[in-house]
Amino acid sequence: MSIHLKRVTYNNQGFLTLNTAFVSYPDILDMSTISSLRSDDYPTDIKYKLSGVIEHIGSAHGGHYVAYRPLFTHNHEKGMSQEDEKWLLCDDSKISYVHK
């Protein structure tokens, strides 16, 4: 599932502005309480794990996008696993480690 937050709006004078308010979000989004799909055909436990964030840096008139994603490691016995505290910042050709 993808969730997009509209952060651009028009102010009282009619100028395009960017909403820069801080937004927090959980690592696990539980949709069970608001889902209309609850029935015998669908699970009642509807949860989504955060798998990435895209951030716009700049103004309402221009800027740059960067992406954050969790770091995955490969264990020969367990396969791929996510390291909860380690994330990657992907900025064009530059990739760096960041902490959640």
C-alpha positions in Angstrom: 0.0 0.0 0.0 1.2 3.5 -0.8 0.1 6.6 1.1 0.7 10.0 -0.3 0.4 13.1 1.8 -0.4 16.2 -0.1 1.9 18.9 1.3 1.3 21.7 -1.2 -1.6 24.1 -0.7 -2.6 27.7 -1.5 -2.3 30.3 1.2 -4.8 33.1 1.9 -3.2 35.3 -0.7 -3.5 32.6 -3.4 0.2 31.7 -3.4 1.4 28.1 -3.6 3.0 27.1 -0.3 4.6 24.0 1.1 3.3 22.5 4.4 6.4 21.7 6.3 4.7 20.4 9.5 6.4 17.3 11.0 4.6 14.0 10.3 5.2 11.0 12.4 4.1 7.5 11.4 4.3 4.1 12.9 6.5 1.2 11.7 3.4 -1.0 11.6 0.1 0.5 10.3 -2.9 -1.4 11.7 -5.9 -0.9 9.3 -8.0 -3.6 11.1 -10.1 -1.0 13.0 -11.1 1.0 9.9 -11.3 -1.7 7.2 -14.6 -2.5 5.6 -13.2 -5.8 4.4 -13.7 -7.6 7.7 -15.5 -10.9 7.0 -14.9 -14.6 6.8 -13.3 -14.1 3.4 -10.6 -11.6 4.6 -8.3 -11.7 7.6 -9.3 -9.4 10.5 -5.7 -8.6 11.2 -4.8 -6.1 8.4 -1.3 -4.7 9.1 1.3 -3.0 6.8 5.0 -2.7 7.6 6.8 0.5 6.6 9.1 -0.4 3.7 10.2 3.0 2.6 9.7 6.8 2.6 10.1 9.3 -0.2 10.9 12.9 0.8 10.7 16.1 -1.2 13.4 18.6 -0.3 12.8 22.2 -1.6 9.9 24.5 -2.0 6.4 24.3 -3.6 7.9 25.5 -6.9 10.8 23.0 -7.2 13.1 20.7 -5.4 14.5 17.3 -5.2 13.3 13.9 -4.1 15.3 11.4 -2.0 14.2 7.9 -0.8 14.8 6.1 2.5 14.5 2.3 2.7 15.4 -0.3 5.3 18.7 -2.2 5.0 18.2 -5.9 4.3 20.8 -8.5 5.1 21.0 -12.0 3.8 21.4 -14.9 6.3 22.0 -18.3 4.7 19.7 -20.0 7.2 17.0 -17.4 7.4 17.1 -15.7 4.0 16.5 -12.0 3.7 15.8 -10.1 6.9 15.3 -6.4 7.7 17.7 -4.7 10.1 15.2 -2.5 12.1 17.4 0.4 13.0 19.5 0.6 9.8 18.2 2.4 6.8 19.6 3.6 3.5 19.3 7.2 2.1 19.2 7.0 -1.7 20.0 10.4 -3.2 20.6 10.1 -6.9 23.9 8.2 -7.3 24.8 8.6 -3.6 23.7 6.0 -1.1 24.5 6.4 2.6 23.5 4.7 5.9 21.1 6.5 8.2 19.4 5.5 11.5 15.7 5.4 11.9 
